[in-house]
Amino acid sequence: MYKYALLAAIAITGITACSQQDESAQQPTEQVAAVTKPTDPNDSKAWNAYLGQIVQKNMQGMTADRPFPYLVPGGDTEDANALRQRQLEQVQDTVARGVLPGNMLVFAGPDSAKTSEFVTDAFKDAKAGSFKDVIVLVIGDAGDKDKVTAALQPTGATIRYVNM
Protein backbone atom coordinates (compact mmCIF):
# COMPACT_ATOMS: atom_id res chain seq x y z
CA MET A 1 0.00 0.00 0.00
CA TYR A 2 2.87 2.36 0.83
CA LYS A 3 4.32 1.73 -2.64
CA TYR A 4 1.14 2.96 -4.28
CA ALA A 5 0.96 6.01 -2.04
CA LEU A 6 4.58 6.86 -2.82
CA LEU A 7 4.02 6.40 -6.57
CA ALA A 8 0.90 8.59 -6.40
CA ALA A 9 2.81 11.29 -4.47
CA ILE A 10 5.65 11.23 -7.05
CA ALA A 11 3.16 11.36 -9.92
CA ILE A 12 1.30 14.32 -8.39
CA THR A 13 4.57 16.14 -7.70
CA GLY A 14 5.71 15.50 -11.27
CA ILE A 15 2.42 16.76 -12.72
CA THR A 16 2.60 19.88 -10.53
CA ALA A 17 6.20 20.54 -11.57
CA CYS A 18 5.33 20.10 -15.23
CA SER A 19 2.37 22.42 -14.81
CA GLN A 20 4.58 25.08 -13.21
CA GLN A 21 7.17 24.76 -15.99
CA ASP A 22 4.46 25.17 -18.62
CA GLU A 23 3.18 28.33 -16.92
CA SER A 24 6.68 29.81 -16.69
CA ALA A 25 7.29 29.00 -20.34
CA GLN A 26 4.15 30.89 -21.32
CA GLN A 27 5.07 34.02 -19.37
CA PRO A 28 6.87 36.63 -21.48
CA THR A 29 10.55 36.94 -20.78
CA GLU A 30 11.87 40.22 -19.51
CA GLN A 31 13.68 42.25 -22.17
CA VAL A 32 17.10 43.64 -21.32
CA ALA A 33 17.18 47.38 -21.85
CA ALA A 34 19.35 48.45 -24.76
CA VAL A 35 22.47 50.33 -23.81
CA THR A 36 22.74 53.70 -25.54
CA LYS A 37 25.84 54.95 -27.34
CA PRO A 38 28.20 56.51 -24.78
CA THR A 39 29.05 60.18 -25.10
CA ASP A 40 32.39 59.96 -23.30
CA PRO A 41 35.00 58.48 -25.68
CA ASN A 42 37.22 57.58 -22.70
CA ASP A 43 34.61 55.49 -20.85
CA SER A 44 35.78 52.04 -21.98
CA LYS A 45 33.33 50.26 -19.66
CA ALA A 46 30.35 52.01 -21.24
CA TRP A 47 31.73 51.43 -24.73
CA ASN A 48 32.26 47.73 -24.01
CA ALA A 49 28.64 47.41 -22.82
CA TYR A 50 27.30 49.31 -25.83
CA LEU A 51 29.38 47.42 -28.38
CA GLY A 52 28.81 44.09 -26.64
CA GLN A 53 25.09 44.24 -27.32
CA ILE A 54 25.76 44.91 -31.02
CA VAL A 55 28.13 41.96 -31.18
CA GLN A 56 25.53 39.68 -29.53
CA LYS A 57 23.03 40.58 -32.28
CA ASN A 58 25.52 39.77 -35.06
CA MET A 59 26.99 36.41 -34.04
CA GLN A 60 24.96 34.27 -36.46
CA GLY A 61 27.14 31.93 -38.46
CA MET A 62 29.96 31.96 -35.93
CA THR A 63 30.97 28.47 -34.81
CA ALA A 64 33.84 29.39 -32.47
CA ASP A 65 33.38 29.59 -28.70
CA ARG A 66 33.57 33.38 -28.61
CA PRO A 67 34.34 36.35 -30.83
CA PHE A 68 37.64 38.21 -30.69
CA PRO A 69 36.79 41.88 -30.03
CA TYR A 70 39.17 44.79 -30.46
CA LEU A 71 38.13 48.10 -28.91
CA VAL A 72 40.14 50.62 -30.89
CA PRO A 73 40.95 53.55 -28.61
CA GLY A 74 40.01 57.02 -29.79
CA GLY A 75 41.90 60.19 -29.09
CA ASP A 76 45.24 61.59 -30.12
CA THR A 77 47.08 61.49 -26.82
CA GLU A 78 50.44 59.78 -26.59
CA ASP A 79 48.90 56.97 -24.53
CA ALA A 80 46.04 56.43 -26.99
CA ASN A 81 48.40 56.40 -29.97
CA ALA A 82 50.76 53.95 -28.22
CA LEU A 83 47.90 51.65 -27.24
CA ARG A 84 46.47 51.74 -30.76
CA GLN A 85 49.91 50.95 -32.23
CA ARG A 86 50.46 47.96 -29.91
CA GLN A 87 46.99 46.67 -30.71
CA LEU A 88 47.58 47.16 -34.44
CA GLU A 89 50.81 45.14 -34.30
CA GLN A 90 48.95 42.35 -32.50
CA VAL A 91 46.17 42.29 -35.10
CA GLN A 92 48.64 42.46 -38.00
CA ASP A 93 50.37 39.40 -36.54
CA THR A 94 47.02 37.61 -36.27
CA VAL A 95 46.14 38.53 -39.85
CA ALA A 96 49.52 37.27 -41.08
CA ARG A 97 49.07 33.93 -39.30
CA GLY A 98 45.45 33.59 -40.39
CA VAL A 99 42.26 32.84 -38.51
CA LEU A 100 40.35 29.57 -38.59
CA PRO A 101 36.98 29.50 -40.36
CA GLY A 102 34.02 30.01 -38.05
CA ASN A 103 35.76 32.64 -35.96
CA MET A 104 34.68 36.24 -35.63
CA LEU A 105 36.86 39.33 -35.30
CA VAL A 106 35.17 42.51 -34.10
CA PHE A 107 36.54 46.02 -34.52
CA ALA A 108 34.93 49.08 -32.98
CA GLY A 109 35.72 52.19 -31.03
CA PRO A 110 34.50 55.63 -30.08
CA ASP A 111 36.17 57.22 -33.14
CA SER A 112 34.90 55.58 -36.32
CA ALA A 113 37.57 57.18 -38.51
CA LYS A 114 40.34 55.77 -36.31
CA THR A 115 38.63 52.35 -36.32
CA SER A 116 38.36 52.28 -40.12
CA GLU A 117 41.99 53.36 -40.46
CA PHE A 118 42.96 50.64 -37.96
CA VAL A 119 41.13 47.93 -39.95
CA THR A 120 42.61 49.16 -43.23
CA ASP A 121 46.14 49.11 -41.79
CA ALA A 122 45.62 45.73 -40.11
CA PHE A 123 44.48 43.98 -43.29
CA LYS A 124 46.64 45.75 -45.91
CA ASP A 125 49.05 42.79 -46.20
CA ALA A 126 46.45 40.01 -45.87
CA LYS A 127 46.64 37.30 -48.50
CA ALA A 128 43.74 37.07 -50.93
CA GLY A 129 41.15 34.57 -49.70
CA SER A 130 42.94 34.00 -46.39
CA PHE A 131 39.85 34.84 -44.32
CA LYS A 132 37.32 32.68 -46.13
CA ASP A 133 34.48 31.75 -43.73
CA VAL A 134 35.78 34.14 -41.07
CA ILE A 135 33.35 36.84 -39.95
CA VAL A 136 34.76 40.35 -39.58
CA LEU A 137 32.33 42.67 -37.83
CA VAL A 138 33.12 46.37 -37.91
CA ILE A 139 31.02 48.87 -35.98
CA GLY A 140 31.35 52.45 -37.14
CA ASP A 141 29.83 55.40 -38.98
CA ALA A 142 28.16 54.88 -42.36
CA GLY A 143 30.72 57.14 -44.03
CA ASP A 144 33.54 54.69 -43.23
CA LYS A 145 31.83 51.57 -44.57
CA ASP A 146 33.22 51.73 -48.13
CA LYS A 147 36.82 52.16 -46.94
CA VAL A 148 36.53 49.17 -44.59
CA THR A 149 34.75 47.00 -47.16
CA ALA A 150 37.41 47.74 -49.78
CA ALA A 151 40.17 46.73 -47.34
CA LEU A 152 38.46 43.49 -46.28
CA GLN A 153 36.95 42.27 -49.55
CA PRO A 154 40.12 40.69 -51.01
CA THR A 155 40.52 38.54 -47.89
CA GLY A 156 37.31 36.63 -48.59
CA ALA A 157 35.99 37.38 -45.11
CA THR A 158 32.28 37.58 -44.41
CA ILE A 159 32.04 41.32 -43.81
CA ARG A 160 29.44 42.74 -41.46
CA TYR A 161 29.34 46.50 -41.02
CA VAL A 162 27.01 47.93 -38.40
CA ASN A 163 26.34 51.64 -38.19
CA MET A 164 26.69 53.17 -34.72
N, C-alpha and C positions, 0 to 999 in steps of 0.2 A: 504494500500500500504506500509506503514511504517513497518507493521508486516512482510511482505514478504522480505523487504530489510534487516530487522534485522535478520530474520531467515537465509537469504542468507549469511550475514556477519558472523554469528556464524558458519555456515556450512563451509565456506571458511577458517575461522580461525581454526576450528577443523581439517580440512583436512591438512592444513599447519602444524599444531602442530604434527599431526600423521606422516606426511612425515618427519619432522625433527627428531622425535623420532626413526623412522625406520633407517634413515641415521646414527644417533649416535649409534644405536644398531649394525650396520654393521661395524663401525670403530673398529679396534683392540684396546683392552684396554692396557694401559701402564703397563708393568711389573715392579714390585718393585724389585730393585736390592737386591740380596742376601747379607746378612751380613756375612763377613768372621769371622773365629774363632779368637778371640782376643789372643794376645800374652802376655798381661799383666794379670797375674792371680788375681791382686787386683782391676782391673777395672770392678766393678760390673755392671755398666751401659752398657758397651760393652757386657759383658757376658749375661745380661738379654736380650739385643737385639738379640744376636746370638742364644741363646737358645729359645727365644720366637718364632722365625721363624720355628724352628724344631718342637716345640709344635703345632703350627698352622697346620703343615702338617700331624700331627698324632692324630687329634682329632676325627676321624671317630669312630662312635659307642658310643660316649659320649652323654648322654642325660641331664646332669646337665648344669647349666647356665655358669659355667666356670671351668677350671681345678684348682687344688691346687698345685702350683709349690713350690719347695723347692730348693733354690740355696745353695748348700753345700759349705761353704767356704773352700778354700785351705789354705795351709800354716801351719806352726807349731808354730806360735807365741802364746803367752798367750791369746791374744784377739781372735785369730782365733779358738783356742781350746775351749775357753769358749763359743764362739758363736755357734760352732758346737755342743757342749754338751747341751746347752739350746735348740737348734733346735731338737736334737735327743730326748730329754725328751718330747718335744711337739709332735713329730711324734709317739713316743712309746705310748703316751696317746691316740692319735688318733687311732692307730692300735688296742689298747686294747678295745676301745669303739666300733670300727667298722666303716665302711664307707658304705653309701647307694649305691646300684647298680646304674650304670650309671655315677658315678663320675669318675674323673681321678686325680691321684696323679702323680706328675712329680718330678723326682730327677735328678739333674745335678750339675756340678760344674767344676771349672778349673782343679781340680786334680781328675782324674777318680778313682784312687785307694782309695782315701778318700771317694768319693761318693759311691763306691761299699761297702766299709766297713760300711758306714753310713746306707745304705739300709739293709745290713745283720744284723746289730745291731738293727735296728728299727723293723724288722719283725721276730726276733728270737723267740719271745713268742706269735706270732700270732696263733690263733686257726685254725686248718685245715678247709678249705672251707669258712672261714670268709670273704673273699674278692671276692666271686663269683660275676661275672658281674661288677667288678670294674676294671678299666684300670690303670695299673701302668706302666708309661713310665719312663725309665731310659736312660739317655744320657751319654755315656762314651766310653772308649776305648774297642776295640774288645776283648782284653785279660781279661777283667773283666766281660764279659757277662755270662760265666758259673757260676761264684760265685753268681752273682745277681739272675740268673735264679733258681739256687738251693735253694736260700733263699726264693724266692717268690712262687715257684711252689706249695708247700703244702697249701698255702692260697686260691688257686683257682682263683687268679686274672688273668685277661687277661694281659699278660706280653708283653710289647713292648720295645725292646732294640734298640737304635739307636747309631751307631758309630759316634763319633765326627770326 
